[in-house]
């Protein structure tokens, strides 16, 4: 009896895009996970030094994943973040208290 093998061929679609993001926002339903990627910049015209900072969020793309794919992404990302921190040190993130101070303007 011969051994069964699987071959995976990889290609990039003509619509393939590479996007740089500084943040994400999203959620889930019973059917899928949605992650919108954005970039943030300080709006200097509306910000008042010492009083308020206005941050503009420019959403670039949203990715919709099945629960199975979301779990695979989470495991892949966890492994790579751990590898990164082993090599370069801990990645610092904002504390929830600092995030709560931000004023959202829509």
N, C-alpha and C positions, 0 to 999 in steps of 0.2 A: 504494500500500500504506500502511495506517495504522500509526502508531507504537504499540507495546505499552506500557502503563503499569501500574504496581502501586500500589495504595492500601493503606496499613496503617491499620487502625482500632484504637485503644487504649482499653481500659476496665479498671476495677479490679473484681475478683471480690468478692463479698460477704464472703469470708473473708480479704481482703487485710489484712496486718498490717505495721506499721512497727516495727522493733526496733532499739534502740540497743545497741551492743556495744563492749566495751573490748578484746576479744581473740577469737582463733579457734583452732580445733584441728581437725585432719582428716587425710585421706590419700586414697589412690586405689587402685583395682583396675584390671585391664585394661579394665573396662567403664564406670567412672564415677569422679568426684571427689566427695568428701564433705567439707563444711565446716560445722562446728558453731560457732555464735557464742555468746559468753558475756560476762558481766560479772564483774569481780573486786572483792572488798572484803576488808579486813583483819578477821579475826575477833579482836576485842579480848579476848574471854573466854578464848581458848586461847593467845593470843600472850603471850610473856614478854619485856618490854623488855630489849634488849641480849643476849638469849639465842636466841629464835626468834620468827619471824613466821609466823602461819598465815593463808593466803589462801584464802578461799572462792570457788569458781567456780560461778556459777549459769548453766547452759546454757539459752539461750532458744529456739533453733531450729537445725535442721540443713538445709542445702541440698545436694541431690544433683544433680550436673551431668554431662552427657555430656562426653566429651573435647573435642568441638568447642565446646560452650558454655563449658567451663572455659578454653579458649584465648582465646575472645572476651572473657571476663570479665578475664583476665590482661592482655590488650592494652588494654582499656578502662581498667582500674585503673592500669596503668602510665602511660598518657597523662594521666590526671587527677591522679595523684600528682606527675608532672613539672610540670604546670601549676600545681598548688598550691604546690610548692616554689619555682617561679619567682616566684610572687606573694608568698608569705609566708616563705620561707626553708626550710632543710632540716628535715625531720621527724626528730627524734632517737628512736632505738629503744634498747632494752636490748642490751648486749653479751652474747654467749654465755656468758662467764665469770660474769656477774651472774646469768644465768638458771640456770646449773648450781648455784649456791648455794642456790636455793630448795628447801625440803623439801616434797615433795608428800605430803599426808595424804588418804587416801581412806576 
